Amino acid sequence: MRGVHVDHATIQRWVFKFAPLLESQIKKRKSRVGVSWRMDETYIKVKGIWCYLYRAVDKLGNTVDFLLTRRRQRMSAQSFLIKAIKNNFQPTVINIDKSGSNTSAIRVYNKRSFAI
């Protein structure tokens, strides 16, 4: 910002305060996604740091959800899948590549949902 000096702690407080409000407004405007999803992960460079991008898209190419993490972990894939289903709905079909983390996430979700 020009001519305005703001402490990083102030910006962090703004993020904590206004992020939920922004998220609720975005959810209201988000279009409905399809019932068939494609879920994958890829390794990308963000500001010079290699990160894992988990993403899900529907049949028409609309983004369902995404998650960017520094590590490739089973728990990251599980939390991503649970968040994507919670924010949208449970799809009828999820196509995945043969990555172990996505396969494990779907198995854990299926066990959890059938146990209830």
Number of C-alpha atoms within 10 A of each C-alpha: 5 4 5 6 7 9 8 9 9 10 11 11 11 11 13 11 11 11 12 11 11 11 10 10 11 11 11 8 8 10 12 11 18 19 14 16 24 17 20 19 20 11 15 13 10 10 7 7 8 13 17 19 19 21 21 22 20 21 12 10 12 14 16 22 18 17 17 18 14 12 12 17 13 16 13 19 26 20 14 21 24 15 15 19 14 10 12 17 15 15 14 9 12 15 14 15 11 9 10 11 18 25 15 15 20 17 13 13 15 11 11 10 9 7 7 5
